[in-house]
């Protein structure tokens, strides 16, 4: 009877509520004791809540039933009302209008706070709703779905916050559920993006106070997993097939005819996934900077960078979230990051791999980050040089070193100094105080030490450094002549650089993901834009002599780091991309295959191309 | 408030060999992982701790990963309420069928309609949901009130408390503590003398909640 009355719509809310409570009470007993009439009424209630697409009338009835249940949650029993609960917890709020969504979430929040019963199921249901149901996944990044998606995210966040305000222990439970439901590397792109976007949204509200570190580190881990799963083979292949990198979020218009789930099944589109994720993460960092809590977020990011990214072999892109975060608050975050890295390098308590990695990061970071001031660069260089100088002093005896591997920290450290100076020497020279700091550094003492860094470090860097240092009169002794013989084919250097991955690791080499590049590019120093000390000298003879390859390189240098959209020569672009991103060592044959030439000896680190031609 | 205890414990914390150079940090991390969780060994929820490492010597366990056991003395603040104890919480939600409160900032408590004594009636007063006592109009429970209630049960996994407002000396603390001062005809009598009188009469709780005693409330530790 009660249900008929509900359908007729003659009863007030509280009457409906008490009718529903009565139905629930009447069926809360063993099945044989339930009267047929009560069973029917309960059956109708369960039917109303079946999560299928509904017409307007059905949706109104659905909302009424939900509201009535919200008022009678204490009568809901997890033994006798299993089918009802199953229907409630399998609802996707994406399928319904605003009123129905509000009613669903009200019921869920009310259920969550009933003692000992439904908290986990409720949280699980909300987290499942981070992703839209399968059939609309293809469309949700269309512009017209944007508002709908944002509304749903806001509602989900509000519901979770409300539950947290009533059940303070909820975030602990939520953490486990998020862990379990977080998409893994092989998940479809359309499962991954909405989930991560919604999860990051949680970070900026009250739940963030409890779970900030978990949420961010889960995202960073996913980025790193994706990152290391992308091989050089991918990048070469993807570059040939431009479409992969060209994808824009708006392009999902086509998803209707070509759902990602079907066509993307076989194609491994990890670079594309990573690109879109980087956009989401960068947008999130940007919004937290606007809200003024970037510093909090940055601290967590730095912590998870330390745990996951720093020692990840072949990490190519995920470190750029640090770069971007630093660029938004250079004076606090940018400085903090530099100091954090150099502290790891000089700390004896850290393991050698982390120290090597850290110094590679510091070199690449200070060279590439346009937002870092010269005084910071100067002080970090000073610290590095002092560390190297001290290291030299501690080496007893003066015989030549035969096993560079045992001093790899030293070589990595000094190579970092040279690398940074290649990029920054001219700008340091422009400021009188910093210039005098530079001139007081014991560079020559280190260079002439039996450890002989010039012979071991990467020849390209050594050569460029010497050119610039001589032009700036930073070095007095003619160190170059002694190196002419073995500069390019130093066996030890080759052996060292070839075996030790970190020796050639330049984490902040030009960024290759197209969509997210817009966040990185404005603050990124490309080699072609660097002012070199020797360009002021109008190509003096002595410098021309130093650089036998200058003619060839000059022409290469003409191609800027900027991605020229109109570049129609595929091969050129391919070669260009490879040069642009020579980070970690890759098998030589790949390069050979890619550009069709024999690999050059002493592979190029980044885009350092010694050149005397003005840029 | 009842249910809070301070206890001294002798603990052994087993530490992974990789943490050898930061033992103190490792101890604190391990102990912190117990915070705000029910521990069967401690028979309660750990709220705070203070640690004294007893010696600099630790025993290394034989095995593939040679953990080492650091012995320490710790002072622990535990929340271990038992059924029937009176505890206090801040009301966060009032509904027709329930009152929800948060105890000590971490545990959520719910008092369902059946556990609210009949004296209290639900009303919506100026748009805010309130439980008002029929016998004392001043005795109201609304969102933000601190209430004292009796513990019925506690779910150890999610630290969810079921409470009851049936016992007479439960309700809004503000009212319970003020009541004697405002409604007692002998307000000028000193608290000491009142205490003495009650002790003489030998009743710990009066049958009718006309004069619940504010001094009876145990202070929060």
HADDOCK unambig.tbl for C-alpha pairs under 7 A between the chains (distance, minus, plus):
assign (segid A and resid 115 and name CA) (segid B and resid 110 and name CA) 6.38 0.50 0.50
assign (segid A and resid 115 and name CA) (segid B and resid 160 and name CA) 5.76 0.50 0.50
assign (segid A and resid 115 and name CA) (segid B and resid 161 and name CA) 6.81 0.50 0.50
assign (segid A and resid 115 and name CA) (segid B and resid 162 and name CA) 6.53 0.50 0.50
assign (segid A and resid 116 and name CA) (segid B and resid 155 and name CA) 6.16 0.50 0.50
assign (segid A and resid 116 and name CA) (segid B and resid 160 and name CA) 6.14 0.50 0.50
assign (segid A and resid 166 and name CA) (segid B and resid 92 and name CA) 6.43 0.50 0.50
assign (segid A and resid 166 and name CA) (segid B and resid 108 and name CA) 6.51 0.50 0.50
assign (segid A and resid 167 and name CA) (segid B and resid 107 and name CA) 6.85 0.50 0.50
assign (segid A and resid 167 and name CA) (segid B and resid 108 and name CA) 5.05 0.50 0.50
assign (segid A and resid 168 and name CA) (segid B and resid 106 and name CA) 5.13 0.50 0.50
assign (segid A and resid 168 and name CA) (segid B and resid 107 and name CA) 6.36 0.50 0.50
assign (segid A and resid 168 and name CA) (segid B and resid 108 and name CA) 6.64 0.50 0.50
assign (segid A and resid 169 and name CA) (segid B and resid 106 and name CA) 6.21 0.50 0.50
assign (segid A and resid 169 and name CA) (segid B and resid 107 and name CA) 6.73 0.50 0.50
assign (segid A and resid 169 and name CA) (segid B and resid 158 and name CA) 6.78 0.50 0.50
